[in-house]
Amino acid sequence: MPAARARDLESIDLFIQTGIDIDTLDSFGNTALIKAGSEGQIEAVEKIFGLGAD
């Protein structure tokens, strides 16, 4: 989920509203939560975690 890296909170909401699974893995096996955390995107981490990410 590229929005997780960019701290694009509105796009994160849009992805969830369209039915994308928050725990989907990218081609490297990372979830949006892992990617946001590794990029230091605290607001995105809080948002994704609040949406029920594992």
Secondary structure, 3 states (H helix, E strand, C coil): CHHHHHCCHHHHHHHHHCCCCCCCCCCCCCCHHHHHHHCCCHHHHHHHHHCCCC
